[in-house]
């Protein structure tokens, strides 16, 4: 999708959709790409809407729960010895993402 210019009348819908995507596990770049919004326009929206920035922070906390649920869903999985290193790396990435999105809750995870 090409970059689109968000009109003031579409701003509310953009914000809602963006926050839904972040809460559902999208990273910001993927959400913006799917919505056809450039990083520059997104930054401008954030600068002009400090309340939206707070809402993004809350959405990231929800996204942390998404990462944690992915970790939990793999607890009972059985891996071939050749797969263990790759799975360990995947789980370390998920822990990192959970910590990054909600450091208050997950900072002490090892």
Phi and psi in degrees as a GROMACS rama.xvg file:
@    title "Ramachandran Plot"
@    xaxis  label "Phi"
@    yaxis  label "Psi"
@TYPE xy
-78.5871  161.899  UNK-2
-64.8666  134.295  UNK-3
-115.483  151.087  UNK-4
-90.8404  122.404  UNK-5
-82.1277  120.924  UNK-6
-79.2532  152.598  UNK-7
-51.9578  -34.7073  UNK-8
-69.8991  -20.4991  UNK-9
-98.8421  -4.33858  UNK-10
-61.8423  -43.0109  UNK-11
-60.9213  -45.4988  UNK-12
-63.9449  -41.0956  UNK-13
-58.7729  -48.8824  UNK-14
-58.886  -47.4234  UNK-15
-61.1823  -46.4839  UNK-16
-65.7968  -42.6277  UNK-17
-61.0033  -47.1273  UNK-18
-63.5241  -37.8356  UNK-19
-62.0447  -43.355  UNK-20
-64.7433  -44.0167  UNK-21
-62.5091  -45.6705  UNK-22
-61.6345  -29.2986  UNK-23
-87.4702  2.5254  UNK-24
109.642  1.26109  UNK-25
-74.0062  144.675  UNK-26
-85.507  158.525  UNK-27
-55.7275  -45.9065  UNK-28
-60.6053  -41.2072  UNK-29
-66.2561  -42.883  UNK-30
-61.1612  -45.3073  UNK-31
-63.7218  -41.9328  UNK-32
-61.3987  -46.6464  UNK-33
-61.2235  -33.1919  UNK-34
-87.9799  -7.93701  UNK-35
73.9177  27.7772  UNK-36
-110.059  133.579  UNK-37
-75.1033  157.41  UNK-38
-61.5488  -38.7563  UNK-39
-61.0723  -43.4045  UNK-40
-67.9332  -39.075  UNK-41
-61.3673  -44.3563  UNK-42
-61.4986  -42.5379  UNK-43
-61.3077  -43.7759  UNK-44
-60.2411  -42.8415  UNK-45
-64.3349  -41.8746  UNK-46
-64.2757  -34.9824  UNK-47
-85.2748  -11.1239  UNK-48
-135.501  75.993  UNK-49
-59.2876  -28.8066  UNK-50
-66.0416  -34.4204  UNK-51
-63.2562  -37.958  UNK-52
-61.7301  -40.5766  UNK-53
-64.7015  -38.6289  UNK-54
-66.4251  -34.9868  UNK-55
-64.0274  -42.5845  UNK-56
-59.1274  -41.1391  UNK-57
-66.3985  -40.7654  UNK-58
-62.5638  -36.519  UNK-59
-64.2945  -36.1903  UNK-60
-63.8503  -39.4677  UNK-61
-65.1557  -38.5072  UNK-62
-64.4601  -33.9231  UNK-63
-57.7881  -39.4465  UNK-64
-64.9015  -32.9528  UNK-65
-61.5584  -45.7081  UNK-66
-63.4004  -43.0484  UNK-67
-62.9224  -38.3341  UNK-68
-65.6004  -33.0158  UNK-69
-66.7914  -38.1406  UNK-70
-64.1958  -48.945  UNK-71
-62.3296  -35.9031  UNK-72
-69.392  -16.2611  UNK-73
-98.5022  1.49244  UNK-74
-58.1801  -41.9157  UNK-75
-91.9771  2.99149  UNK-76
-68.9782  144.873  UNK-77
-111.502  132.597  UNK-78
-118.698  146.874  UNK-79
-67.3908  144.386  UNK-80
-51.6965  -30.1549  UNK-81
-71.4718  -20.5579  UNK-82
-91.523  -13.3718  UNK-83
-60.5358  -46.3557  UNK-84
-61.6189  -43.1345  UNK-85
-65.6215  -40.4988  UNK-86
-67.8982  -37.9535  UNK-87
-61.2516  -43.6755  UNK-88
-62.9758  -42.0831  UNK-89
-61.2354  -43.7549  UNK-90
-66.5212  -38.4094  UNK-91
-62.4935  -38.3393  UNK-92
-63.6521  -43.3396  UNK-93
-64.1709  -39.8509  UNK-94
-63.1149  -44.7325  UNK-95
-57.398  -45.6526  UNK-96
-64.7776  -41.1311  UNK-97
-62.4021  -42.8233  UNK-98
-63.5763  -41.7068  UNK-99
-66.6828  -38.4803  UNK-100
-80.1841  -28.0193  UNK-101
-145.77  73.377  UNK-102
-63.3332  -29.3201  UNK-103
-61.6187  -37.2389  UNK-104
-87.6072  -36.7525  UNK-105
-118.561  10.0879  UNK-106
-61.1366  -29.897  UNK-107
-89.5999  2.83932  UNK-108
-68.5559  137.013  UNK-109
